[in-house]
Amino acid sequence: MVADVRPGPARSRWDRATRMGTFACAAAAAAVVVAGDLGTAPAWYLVANVVGGAAASLALLWSRRWPVATALAAVALSVPAASASVAAGIATLMTALYRRPVVALGVGAAYVAATLARFGLRPPGLAPYPVWALVAVLFGVALTGWGMLLRARRRLVLSLVEEARRAEEEQRRRAERARHTERLAIAREMHDVLAHRLSLLALHAGALEFNARADPAEVVEAAAVVRSNAHQALQELRQVISVLREAPVLAEPDLPALVDEVRRAGMTVEMDDGGVRVPDLPGATARAAYRIVQEGLTNARKHAPARPVTLRLDGGPDRGLTIEVRNPVVDAPRSEGRGQGEGAGLAGMRERAELAGGRVERAGLEDGEFRLTVWLPWPA
């Protein structure tokens, strides 16, 4: 529940303008009442009107900070001074706007009672007293009800703003968790690949050690394998050094097998690999490509079931690898990257692409389709 917002001193230009506007309105109304009584009302009543109207109008300058006290003072002044009635009505409205309903109802009842007392002391004429009494009651109810309605609307807006803030914070935390999970997954995969490469290094180094008299061509070939695996191991190590390892994950990336598995599950996938073989890519790029395609197909199956999906790969060592996943949208789409915020799947893809040195170039609606386009580097 959103707590009441206690109004403080008017600090903004709008607050100051509102404060001066209510003061000017009440003072102008008081002047009109006093001018209308000139020559007809007794001297004491004119003095009471001038003093009471001025005091009640000035009191409105503090109605934001002390609405109840200001309202009760203006209501009390309105009994002997009709010129204070407008200020009393404004203060009653301010109380209903800034205080609890029970307090607002009490001040509203006091306003009605003061108006009835003023009509009793000096009947306004033109109509019998019961008519004016009914007008006083209706006007008091209208002021109090209007203020309470504005207060309820204000609290609703504040609650919606707070709910939106909490939702945004929760979305941020989910994205952080997704990025953290993706880092761990990448670290697990790289650990396995690094261990594999180091074991190959140990194997070939051992072969060189125990076959010192081998053919020079075989020694050169074994040394080339050692050098290549050492280079790849260093590349993997640079990416894994800052993240932690937890559990084992998927083995070597086999993109055709992944697509076949999705098709067996009933999904229509049109694949154009552009002559790109994912296993031939450098290790980090191959795994990132595999995971991105996997997540793209998962998102398409989740958010656009029974719709055909187009998967396209294109690239080369000189221009990098481009992955595109497209699928028609369903009614009221809520795919990753749309709606109220970025989903965990897209956040994970962004994290994986960035850690591999690439980027998500596009993720959103275009020509009735949801398109995901990712670029990855293709190091030599």
N, C-alpha and C positions, 0 to 999 in steps of 0.2 A: 504494500500500500504506500502511496506517495503521501508524505507528511505535508501538513499545511505550510505554505510559504509565508512567513511573516514579513509584511512589507516594512522596509526600512526607510531611511530618508531618500527622497527623490534625487537620484544621481544623474540619470541620463537626460538628454534633451527632451525626450518624449515625456518622461516623468515630470520634469520641471514645467513643460508646457501644459500638461494635464492639471497639475496643481494650480498654476496661475489661471488656467481657463475656468476651473470650478470656482475659484475665488472671484474672478471677474463676473461670472454668471450670477453668483449669489449676491454680489455687491450691486450689480445692475438691477436685479429684481428688488432688492431692498430699497434702492433709490426710487424706483417706480412706485412702490407702496407708499413711501413717505411723501412723494410728490402728490399722490392721489388723495392723501389725507390732509393736505394743507388747506386751511380755511374751514375745515369741517370737524376735525377731531380736536379734543381738548389738548392743552399744552403738555400736560404730563404724558399723554399718549404719544404725542409727536416725539418727545424726548426719549421715551421708552423705545419707540420704533427706530430712531436714529442710533441710539446706543446699542440696542439689542441686535439690529441688523448688521452694524459694523462689527460687533464682537463675534457674532456667529459666522460672518463671512471670513474674518481673520482666522477663526479657529479651523477652517477648512485647510489652511496651509499645513497643519499638523495631522490631518485626517489619515494619511498613510501610515504614520508611525503609531498613532494612538487613535484608531478608528472608534472604539467604543466610548472612550472618554469624550472625544470630540462630538460624537453623535448625541450623547446624553446632555452635554452642555448646550448644543444648538437646539435640541428639543426643548430643554427647560427655558431657554431664552425665547422660543417661539410662542410661549403661552402669553406673556404680556406684550410681545412685539411681533406683529404679523409679518414684519419685514424680514424676520429670521426664519420664516417657514421654508423658503427655498433652500437655504443652507442646511436646515434640519433634514429636509428630504434627501439632499446629496449625501450628507453624513450617514443617514440611515442606509442608503444604497451602498456606500463604501464599507459599512460594517458587515452587510450581508455578503459582500464580495470577499472580504478578508478574514472573517471569523466563522466559527462553527455555526450550524443551523440553529441550535438552541439559543445561542447568544444573539444571532440575527433576529430571531423571532421575538426575543425579549425587547430589543431595541425598536423593532417595528411596532410592537404593542405600545411601547412608550410614546412613539411618534403619533400613533392614532389617538391615544388618550390625551396628549397635549393639544392635538388639533381640535378634538371635541371640547376641551376646556376653553380654548381660545374662542371657538364659535359660541360657546355659552356665555363668555364674558362680553363679547362684542359680536353679535350676529351679523353676518355679511349682507343680509337682506336678499332680495330678488327671489328667494325660495324659503319655505319653512325649514326649521331646524332639523327635522328628521332627514330631509333631502341632503342637507349639508353633512349630516352625520354619516349617511351612507357613502357620500363622496369621499369623506375622510377615511373611512374603513377601506374602501376599494383602492384608494390611492396608496394607503399604507401597505396593503397586501401586494399591490403591483410593484412597489419599490422593493419590498423585501423579497418577493418571488423572483424578480428580475436579477437582483444581486446574487441570490442563491443559485440561479440558473447559470449565470456567468462564472460563478465560483466552481460549479460542478464541471462546466466545460473546461475551465482552466486546469482543474485537477486531472481531467481526462487527457488533455494535451500533454501535461507533465508526465503522466504515467506512460503514455505512448512514447515520449521522448526517452524516458528511462528504459523502457522495454527495448527500444531500438538500440540504445547504447549497450545494454547487456547482450543483445543478440550479436551486435558487431564485435564485442569483446569475446564472446564465445566462438564466433567464426574465426577470429584471429587466433585463438588458442587451438582450434581444430587444425587450422592451416599450419601452425607451428608443430603440432603433434605429427601431422602428415609429413612435413619436411624432416622431422627428427626420425620418423620411422623409415623414410626413404633413405636417409643417410646410413642408418643401420643396415638396411638391406643391401645397399651398395657396398658397404664395408664387408659384409659377410661374403658377398660374391667375390670381391677383389681378394679377400683373404684366401679363398679356395683357389683362385687362379694363381695367385702369387705362390702359394704352397706347391701347386702343380709345376710352375716354372722353375722354382728352386730345386724341386726333386729332379727335373730334367737336367738342370745344371750339374747337380751332384752325380747323376748317372753318367753324363758325357765326360765330366772331369775324371771320374773313376776309370772310364774306358781309356782315356788318354794316359792315365797314370800306369795302368797295367799293360798297355800296349804301346810302350815307348818305341818299339821297333816296327810299328805298323807302317803301311805304305804312306808316304808323305801326302798323297791326295786324300786319304782317309783322315789323316791328322788335320789337314786343312778344313775338311768338311765338318769334322767334329768341333773344331775351334770356331767355325762360323756358326754352328748351332748354339754353342755356349755363348758366343757374343750376342746373337740375336735374342736368346732367352734372357740374358742379363739385361739387355736394353729394355725389353718388354717388362721385365720385373721391376726395373727402376721406375718406369712410367706408372705401373700399377701402384707402386709404393708411394709415389708422390700424392696420389689421390686418396689412399687409404690411411695415411699417417695420422690424420686428425679426427678420425671417427672410430667407433668401437665395434667390435665383433660380438654377435650374440649367438645366432643359430644358423645351420646350413640352409641354403636356398636352392632354386632351380639350377640344373646343370647347364651344359652348353646351349647357347641360343639356337633353336631350330625353328625358323619362321614358317616354312611350309607345314611343318608338323603342327604348329600352333593354329594356323589357319584351318587345316584339316580337322583339328579337334573342335574348333568353333563351328565348322560346317556340320560335323556329325551331331552337334547339339541342336541343329535346326536353324542356324543363322545363315542367311545368304550373303556371301562375301565374294566380291569381285576383286581379284588381286592382280596388280601390274607391278612386278618387281623391277622393271626397267633394266634388267640384266644385273641387278645388284644381288650378290650372295652374302647374306649377313654373316655366316661363319668366316668369310674371307676378310671381313672388316677387322681393324685393330680391336683388341680385347674390350677396352672400355666402351668404344663406340658400338660394338656389336651388342653388348649386354644392354646398353642404354636404348638402342633401337628396338631390341626384342621387348623390353619392358614397356616402352612407349606404345608400341603396336598393341601389346597385350592389354594395356590400360585403355587405349582408344577403343578397341573392340568391346571391352567390358562395359565402357560407358555407353556405347551405341546399343548394346543389348539391354542395358538397364533402362535407358531413357527413351529408346525408340524400338521397342520389341517388334519383331515380325517385319521390320523394314530392311531393305537391302543396304549393304555397306560396301563402300568402295575404298580399297586400300591401294595406295600408290607409293612406290619408292623410286627415287631418282638421284643420281649423283655420281661422283667419281673423286679420285684423290685430289684433283685440282679445284674442285668446287664444293666439296662436302656432300653430305647425305641429307636429302629432303624426304620427310615422311608426311604423307597426307592421308587422313581418315575422314571420309564424308558419309553422311547418312541423312535422309529426309527427316524432317521433324514431325512430331505428332502434335495434336492440339494442346495448347498451353504448355509448351516445352519447358522443361526444368533441367536442362543438361548442365554439365559442369561448366562453370564460368558464366552461367546465366542466373537469373532470379535475384536473390538477395545477396549473393556473395560467391566467391570462388570455392568450388568443392574440394574435398580432400584429394580426389583422383587427379584433378588438374594441378593442384598444388604439388603433388608428388611428381608429376611429369615435369613441371617447371624446375623443381629441385634437381631431378635426375639429369635433365638437359643441361642445366647450368653447371653441375658438377662435371659433366663430360665436356664442357667447353662450348655447348650449343645454346639454343634458345627456343622458346615457343613463339613462333611468329604470328600465329593466328589461332583463336579459339572462340568461336561464336557463330551466330546466325549469318548466313549469306545466301541470297536467292533461294530461300525456302529450305536450306540445308544447314546442318551444323557441321562446320569444318574445323578440323584440327590440323595445323601445319607446324611441324617441328624441324629445325635444322640442326644437324650435328656435324662436328668437324670430322675430317677423314685424314688423319695424320699419316704421313708416308712411313 
